[in-house]
Amino acid sequence: MELELGLKGGGFLLAEVTPEQVYVPEELNEDHLQLKKMTRNFVEKEIGPKIEALEEQEDGLIRDFMAQAGELGLLGLEVPEELGGMSMDKFSTVVVGEEIPRGASFAVAFMAHTGIGTLPIVYFGTPEQKAKYLPGLATGEKIAAYCLTEPGSGSDALGAKATAVLNAEGTHYLLNGTKQFITNAGFADIFLVYAKVEGKLTNFIVERTMPGLSFGPEEKKMGIKGSSTRQVILEDVAVPVENIVGELGRGHVVAFNILNVGRFKLAAAAIGSAQLALEVTLKYAAERKQFGVPLSSFGAIQTKFAEIAAQTYLAESVVYRTAGLMEEACQDLDVTGDCRKEAGKAIEEYAIECSLNKVLASEVLDLAVDEGVQIHGGYGFIAEYPIERMYRDSRINRLFEGTNEINRLLVPGTLLKRAMSGELPLLAAAKNVSKDLMSAGLGSEEEGLAALLNMTQKAKKLCLMAAGIAAQNLGMELKDNQYVLLGLAEMVLQVYAMESGVLRALKVQDMDVTEDHKLFVEKAATLGAYSAMNIIEQHAKEVICAAEQGDSLSTVLAGMRKLLRRPTVDMIGLRREIAKLVVEKGKYPVR
């Protein structure tokens, strides 16, 4: 898979990407929009009235909802048509992912089943496994669960202790161990279980009916209370050798790549949840009066709405951009046959972007629900108001699919690994930045979105500059210096977010959308980009000061100031204009 540098995983940091090279939500076709509408109607009509019963884990309720979702085709979006699915693109999974969170904890069961539960078989299963399991998974006749985490190994997935030993006949593996925090464990039929064969991680399909499989009680959780979360206990569970997913001893390939997809899908659900939190809070603020006027008329409240909307805009831009990359990478895979090697390569390409998606979207969601509770005041602390549940439910997203700290560390780690292997000319690009700083050509006379694009390129150079100095001065120590790595990760995250928002705004200006729509994306892109640049500046100084010292530090900081030059903008005015659009619409204004 030969890709232009700007479209390679992580390559956005090293190249100028054009608006034509990114996918934006304004490009969704009529089929996508109808799918989105159908999903919302299903969730609001069928699940909405029963959310309280769902939160109480009424017996059989989630299975009923899953069966209904299966009848609509929502469980098989990525399952081949030949095997009972819909064979739809990544944009379809995003629009569905955005709407499903309106069903509260049902979204957790749905995402676990359709994502990390089903996709290991879609991408890494044998043709025989696909024929046996995918039709039932696509209809909801069978429900899947993903079993990687253990009591002693969460982020350290390779530290799993569960074992699989081949029997004397060579026909079955005997699995032993305990899996922890397994979503859907209370009612799932199919379990994707990771265990070590002679010390090497391997993925197995385990069926609920296999003797030796048992379960712990339901965990009592802070949020997502309607979902099932239990231990899965394996005691000499005999699993046929033909139930190995992927290759023997290479379960890490399946695990890490499926988690990449899971992170991307989680981000889609998080932006849908953020939009919903904004909608719920706007409604409350319009109805609630203080000092004789609606809460939504106060500048202190409008500022919060503007920040939520702008950050949601950036996250949404990132998710759809990444959906375009993932669709391009996976569209030629023959998922009806054996595509294990091709799938691993295609999905791994965008591991960096998937981690960035997950971190950004989950933290934007936390911003939306936290400010939502604040705007509700004391009522935000009362269970009668939906924002209370949304606040509790949101917190798990920074832990799901690898903690945000682990995902942040994966970003610079993967970039440096690809740089050392020659996949990305990262170090050469960092050296070129130093040469650029010797010239006077870093100024810009552009205005508006063109100036933002120029600022984005400076942000990339700043990121490369900091990474190059850290790599040069810290050497091999860098890979273990998490203080510096986290700073670099935050810079990369903000670069990807601001560029995605700016490129989308540029692309939308030439599209057939309303003037209010164009105005919002321009203002949100500007506020988001300047906020991102402020964060990048802070972390660049911290990283450089940690890696440089003495006279050379002063020289570097002086050069850095060239990259920090940018037009002055009225940030307060931007917030006021964005808030006006948001309050008038009573929801996230472009969807």
LINPESUL-V424404 format. One record per run of one state. SS is the DSSP state (H for helix, E for strand, L for the rest). FROM is the first residue (numbers start at 1). TO is the last residue. If there is no record, write none. Layout:
# LINPESUL-V424404
ss->{SS;SS}
from->{FROM;FROM}
to->{TO;TO}
This chain:
# LINPESUL-V424404
ss->{L;H;L;H;L;H;L;H;L;H;L;H;L;H;L;H;L;H;L;H;L;H;L;H;L;E;L;E;L;E;L;H;L;E;L;E;L;E;L;E;L;E;L;E;H;E;L;H;L;E;L;E;H;L;H;L;H;L;H;L;H;L;H;L;H;L;H;L;H;L;H;L;H;L;H;L}
from->{1;5;8;11;14;19;22;25;28;30;56;61;72;74;77;81;84;90;104;106;118;119;125;127;140;144;148;150;151;153;154;157;160;163;167;172;184;190;198;200;208;213;216;229;241;244;246;251;288;289;291;293;295;298;299;331;340;349;351;382;386;399;404;422;426;438;448;481;482;509;515;548;550;565;571;586}
to->{4;7;10;13;18;21;24;27;29;55;60;71;73;76;80;83;89;103;105;117;118;124;126;139;143;147;149;150;152;153;156;159;162;166;171;183;189;197;199;207;212;215;228;240;243;245;250;287;288;290;292;294;297;298;330;339;348;350;381;385;398;403;421;425;437;447;480;481;508;514;547;549;564;570;585;591}
